[in-house]
Amino acid sequence: MPDLTQLALYVAAALVLAVTPGPGIFYVAARTLAGGRAEGVASSFGTGLGGMVHVLAGGLGVSAIVLASAEMFTALKLVGAGYLVWLGLRTIRAARQDAAAELRDGAALAIGPWRAFREGILVEALNPKTAAFFLAFVPQFVDPAAGGVALQFVVLGFVSVALNTLADVVVAMGASRIRDGAAARPALIRRLREASGAAMVALGLGLALAKRPGA
């Protein structure tokens, strides 16, 4: 493992990256605004598990193979981008449908924590940029002389995922407070949910245009 100075530098850098808005954060915010704190926290742990998929794959060298293959990278990229766009459009549509339902009978639809958890996994697991990040960032802090390179990669990757998950939980808590505070202003909640959905669509389109690292 790296020395304490290097480890502290890694944690600081990983923390900065954890609070940088990405697909996971926008999905967590959208789910919290739609279904409340329970769905938001569940989706946070889902994106965390999806991140661990990339960490374990990177430790085994699978991510390197995917990124080295133009066809495999493109396939994963398009699937992930399509899923993000679909989720974003569904979020926008659901926000408008729920608003209409509330006007009609006071009921809003939620998908439940378990489904939010599953979708969170897919949002992160289908993002090849996450794999590229781990393969480009984590190895800089691995000490080959210490041995167990794959184990070091997984441990450091887990630290990054834990920080990402913590940031997502904080976003869920914040979005939950906004949701509770705006309970008497359903139009505001609708606009916030639509904005989160639009952000996911934009991220999906950006992902679709992403180039393979080194290409």
Secondary structure, DSSP 8 states (H G I E B T S, - for coil): ---HHHHHHHHHHHHHHHTS--HHHHHHHHHHHHH-HHHHHHHHHHHHHHHHHHHHHHHHTHHHHHHH-HHHHHHHHHHHHHHHHHHHHHHHHHHHHHHHHHHHHS------HHHHHHHHHHHHHT-HHHHHHHHHHGGGG--GGGS-HHHHHHHHHHHHHHHHHHHHHHHHHHHHHHHHHTTT-HHHHHHHHHHHHHHHHHHHHHHHT---TT-
